[in-house]
Amino acid sequence: MQKISTCLWFDGQASEAAEFYTSTFDHSSMGQTTPGPDGTTLTVEFKIEGREFLGLNGGPAFTFNEAVSLVVNCDSQEEVDRYWGALLVGGEESQCGWLKDKFGLSWQIVPTAMSGL
């Protein structure tokens, strides 16, 4: 277990998001879910590329913004295209490799060669 992991707040979409992310990235898996008092999912644990996340169905009080984003370092243009295309479905693109997915979470899709430039 990681000492520090990330909790992502959703408005009823935590399971859908976890399934989407784990199907998009290699080395990813679903974990335990915790039911809420009404029987729907309250939390879902999942891993993306070995990193632990917790999806929380916390309601509409908070939403994602660009102040926090997940960075995907890509070794090839094929990998950039793959993740960009998958994460952009239902979302919106921005500039300089940034996009918001259909859940509103911001991602940076970055070629590893960029750091050398």
C-alpha positions in Angstrom: 0.0 0.0 0.0 1.2 3.5 -0.9 1.8 5.8 2.0 0.1 8.6 0.1 -2.6 8.1 -2.5 -5.0 10.3 -4.4 -8.7 10.6 -3.6 -10.8 11.8 -6.6 -14.3 13.3 -5.8 -17.1 12.4 -8.2 -20.8 13.2 -8.3 -22.0 9.6 -8.6 -19.6 8.5 -11.3 -16.7 7.0 -9.3 -17.2 3.4 -10.4 -17.7 4.5 -14.1 -14.5 6.6 -13.9 -12.5 3.8 -12.2 -13.6 1.3 -14.9 -12.8 3.8 -17.7 -9.3 4.7 -16.3 -8.4 1.0 -15.6 -9.4 0.0 -19.1 -7.4 2.9 -20.7 -4.1 2.3 -18.9 -2.0 -0.8 -18.8 -0.9 -2.2 -15.4 -4.2 -1.1 -13.9 -6.9 -2.8 -11.8 -10.1 -2.4 -9.9 -10.1 -2.8 -6.2 -12.7 -2.9 -3.4 -15.9 -0.9 -3.4 -17.6 0.4 -0.3 -21.4 0.7 -0.4 -23.0 3.9 0.9 -26.1 3.9 3.2 -28.4 3.9 0.2 -26.7 0.8 -1.3 -25.0 2.7 -4.1 -21.2 2.8 -4.3 -19.6 5.3 -1.9 -16.0 4.6 -2.7 -14.1 2.5 -5.2 -10.4 1.7 -5.0 -8.4 1.3 -8.2 -4.9 1.4 -9.6 -3.7 3.2 -12.7 -0.2 2.1 -13.8 0.4 0.8 -10.3 -0.6 4.0 -8.6 -3.4 3.8 -6.0 -6.5 6.0 -6.2 -9.8 6.2 -4.3 -12.9 7.3 -6.1 -15.4 8.9 -3.8 -19.0 9.6 -4.7 -19.2 12.8 -2.7 -21.9 14.6 -4.5 -22.0 17.9 -6.4 -20.4 20.1 -3.8 -16.9 20.0 -5.4 -15.7 19.6 -8.9 -12.3 19.2 -10.6 -10.4 22.1 -12.0 -7.0 22.7 -13.7 -5.3 23.3 -10.3 -4.7 19.6 -10.2 -3.9 17.4 -13.2 -2.6 13.9 -13.9 0.5 13.8 -16.0 1.0 10.9 -18.5 4.6 10.6 -19.7 4.6 9.0 -23.2 7.6 7.4 -24.9 6.2 7.6 -28.4 3.8 9.5 -30.6 1.7 6.4 -30.8 1.4 6.4 -27.0 0.5 10.2 -27.0 -2.2 9.6 -29.6 -3.5 6.5 -27.8 -4.0 8.3 -24.4 -5.1 11.6 -26.0 -7.7 9.9 -28.1 -9.0 7.7 -25.2 -9.2 10.4 -22.6 -10.7 13.0 -24.9 -13.8 11.0 -25.7 -16.7 13.0 -24.2 -14.2 15.6 -22.8 -12.6 18.7 -24.1 -9.1 19.6 -25.3 -7.1 22.5 -24.2 -3.6 23.6 -25.3 -0.1 22.3 -24.8 -1.0 18.7 -24.2 -3.8 19.4 -21.7 -7.3 18.0 -21.8 -10.3 17.4 -19.5 -11.9 14.0 -19.7 -15.6 13.3 -19.6 -15.6 13.4 -15.8 -13.9 16.9 -15.7 -10.5 15.6 -14.5 -7.5 17.4 -16.1 -4.7 15.4 -17.8 -1.4 16.4 -19.3 -0.3 14.0 -22.1 3.5 14.7 -22.4 6.1 13.2 -24.7 9.1 12.2 -22.6 11.3 13.8 -25.3 9.9 17.2 -24.3 12.1 17.4 -21.2 15.2 17.2 -23.4 14.1 20.1 -25.6 
